[in-house]
Amino acid sequence: MSIFSFVKEAGEKLIDLLTPGNANASEQLKAHIAKVGLGNPNVQATIDGDKVIVTGEVASQEEKEKILLAVGNIAGVGSVEDQITVTGPVAKEAKFVTVEKGDTLSAISKRVYGDANKYQKIFEANKPMLSHPDKIYPGQVLRIPE
């Protein structure tokens, strides 16, 4: 079990998601995961204040990380508790980076890889949540593969 922190004020706004007593929150989160292009994985999500607890099973470490980011990059979510089990081959966990004001994928690539031209690797690692390399925002958390 791990807990990942997110910038609560950043991210996509899902109306009423974090409203106390929202009986549809889990379904809204599953719909959001599907909407960003991750399909309908065998996961469930519950909300406890500004924390989302995600449980279930997925086929790969990459899928798990993308689900955690899709849920965490929602306005109002301060942390995500990971209780997801990976059923497929074990892979090394990716690093995570929070986008800062003025950042570009090239700047992040230069900072983490030492080569600005490897930005495409970061873009591909965050698809389908990112639709274009220039559409990132401060506070967003991105996967950084090895």
ZAPADO-270137 format. One record per residue (C-alpha): x, y negated, z; residue in one letter. Coordinates in steps of 0.25 Angstrom, whole numbers, plus 5000, padded with zeros to 4 digits. Each point is the difference from the previous one (the first is absolute). Layout:
<pts>
<x->X y->Y z->Z res->A>
...
</pts>
This chain:
<pts>
<x->5000 y->5000 z->5000 res->M>
<x->5005 y->4986 z->4996 res->S>
<x->4995 y->4986 z->5001 res->I>
<x->5002 y->4990 z->4989 res->F>
<x->4999 y->4986 z->5002 res->S>
<x->4994 y->4990 z->4990 res->F>
<x->4997 y->4985 z->4999 res->V>
<x->4986 y->4999 z->5005 res->K>
<x->4997 y->4987 z->4992 res->E>
<x->5005 y->5006 z->4986 res->A>
<x->4994 y->5009 z->4991 res->G>
<x->4987 y->5003 z->4993 res->E>
<x->4987 y->4995 z->5007 res->K>
<x->4990 y->5011 z->5002 res->L>
<x->4988 y->4994 z->5006 res->I>
<x->4995 y->5006 z->5013 res->D>
<x->5010 y->5011 z->5000 res->L>
<x->5005 y->4996 z->5014 res->L>
<x->4987 y->4996 z->5006 res->T>
<x->4998 y->5007 z->5013 res->P>
<x->4990 y->5011 z->4999 res->G>
<x->5001 y->5001 z->4984 res->N>
<x->4995 y->5014 z->4998 res->A>
<x->5004 y->5000 z->4986 res->N>
<x->5015 y->4996 z->5002 res->A>
<x->5006 y->5014 z->4997 res->S>
<x->4992 y->5000 z->4987 res->E>
<x->5004 y->4986 z->4996 res->Q>
<x->5015 y->5004 z->5002 res->L>
<x->4998 y->5013 z->4992 res->K>
<x->4994 y->4991 z->4989 res->A>
<x->5011 y->4990 z->5001 res->H>
<x->5011 y->5011 z->4998 res->I>
<x->4992 y->5006 z->4988 res->A>
<x->4999 y->4985 z->4994 res->K>
<x->5015 y->4998 z->5001 res->V>
<x->5002 y->5012 z->4992 res->G>
<x->5003 y->5011 z->5010 res->L>
<x->4988 y->5009 z->4997 res->G>
<x->4993 y->5007 z->5011 res->N>
<x->5010 y->5006 z->5010 res->P>
<x->4996 y->5009 z->5011 res->N>
<x->5002 y->4989 z->5011 res->V>
<x->4991 y->4993 z->5010 res->Q>
<x->5002 y->4986 z->5006 res->A>
<x->4995 y->4995 z->5013 res->T>
<x->5001 y->4985 z->5005 res->I>
<x->5004 y->4996 z->5014 res->D>
<x->5000 y->4985 z->5001 res->G>
<x->5011 y->4996 z->4989 res->D>
<x->5006 y->5014 z->5000 res->K>
<x->4996 y->5010 z->4989 res->V>
<x->5002 y->5015 z->5004 res->I>
<x->5002 y->5009 z->4987 res->V>
<x->4999 y->5015 z->5002 res->T>
<x->4999 y->5011 z->4990 res->G>
<x->5009 y->5007 z->4989 res->E>
<x->5007 y->4996 z->4987 res->V>
<x->5008 y->5007 z->4990 res->A>
<x->5013 y->4991 z->5001 res->S>
<x->5008 y->4990 z->5008 res->Q>
<x->4998 y->4990 z->4989 res->E>
<x->4985 y->5001 z->5000 res->E>
<x->5000 y->4999 z->5016 res->K>
<x->5008 y->4987 z->4999 res->E>
<x->4991 y->4994 z->4989 res->K>
<x->4988 y->5003 z->5009 res->I>
<x->5006 y->4994 z->5012 res->L>
<x->5004 y->4987 z->4992 res->L>
<x->4986 y->4999 z->4993 res->A>
<x->4993 y->5000 z->5014 res->V>
<x->5011 y->4991 z->5007 res->G>
<x->5000 y->4990 z->4989 res->N>
<x->4985 y->4996 z->5003 res->I>
<x->4998 y->4986 z->5007 res->A>
<x->4997 y->5002 z->5015 res->G>
<x->5008 y->5013 z->5001 res->V>
<x->5011 y->4999 z->5010 res->G>
<x->5005 y->5014 z->5000 res->S>
<x->4998 y->5014 z->4994 res->V>
<x->5002 y->5012 z->5009 res->E>
<x->5004 y->5012 z->4991 res->D>
<x->4995 y->5013 z->5003 res->Q>
<x->5000 y->5006 z->4986 res->I>
<x->5006 y->5013 z->4997 res->T>
<x->5008 y->5003 z->4987 res->V>
<x->4997 y->5014 z->4995 res->T>
<x->5010 y->4999 z->4988 res->G>
<x->5015 y->5000 z->5000 res->P>
<x->5006 y->4992 z->5010 res->V>
<x->5007 y->4987 z->4994 res->A>
<x->5008 y->4989 z->5006 res->K>
<x->4991 y->4988 z->5005 res->E>
<x->5001 y->4987 z->4993 res->A>
<x->5004 y->4987 z->5006 res->K>
<x->4990 y->4989 z->5002 res->F>
<x->5002 y->4985 z->4997 res->V>
<x->4991 y->4989 z->5004 res->T>
<x->4999 y->4989 z->4988 res->V>
<x->5005 y->4987 z->5005 res->E>
<x->4996 y->4986 z->4994 res->K>
<x->5008 y->4998 z->4987 res->G>
<x->5003 y->5015 z->4998 res->D>
<x->4999 y->5006 z->4987 res->T>
<x->5002 y->5015 z->4997 res->L>
<x->5014 y->4996 z->4994 res->S>
<x->5004 y->4993 z->5013 res->A>
<x->4995 y->5012 z->5008 res->I>
<x->5008 y->5009 z->4991 res->S>
<x->5012 y->4992 z->5001 res->K>
<x->4999 y->5000 z->5015 res->R>
<x->4998 y->5015 z->5002 res->V>
<x->5007 y->5006 z->4988 res->Y>
<x->5010 y->4989 z->4997 res->G>
<x->4995 y->5000 z->4986 res->D>
<x->4989 y->4990 z->4996 res->A>
<x->4997 y->5009 z->4987 res->N>
<x->4995 y->5011 z->5008 res->K>
<x->4987 y->4993 z->5003 res->Y>
<x->4992 y->5010 z->4991 res->Q>
<x->5004 y->5011 z->5010 res->K>
<x->4992 y->4992 z->5011 res->I>
<x->4989 y->4997 z->4991 res->F>
<x->4998 y->5015 z->4995 res->E>
<x->5001 y->5004 z->5015 res->A>
<x->4988 y->4991 z->5004 res->N>
<x->4991 y->5003 z->4988 res->K>
<x->4988 y->5001 z->4999 res->P>
<x->4999 y->4990 z->5011 res->M>
<x->5008 y->4990 z->4992 res->L>
<x->4994 y->4997 z->4987 res->S>
<x->5012 y->4990 z->4995 res->H>
<x->5014 y->4998 z->5005 res->P>
<x->4997 y->4985 z->5003 res->D>
<x->4987 y->5002 z->5008 res->K>
<x->5006 y->5002 z->5014 res->I>
<x->4997 y->4991 z->5012 res->Y>
<x->5006 y->4996 z->5013 res->P>
<x->4997 y->5010 z->5011 res->G>
<x->4998 y->5011 z->4991 res->Q>
<x->5007 y->5013 z->5003 res->V>
<x->5007 y->5008 z->4989 res->L>
<x->5006 y->5014 z->4999 res->R>
<x->5015 y->5000 z->4996 res->I>
<x->5004 y->5013 z->4995 res->P>
<x->5015 y->5005 z->5002 res->E>
</pts>
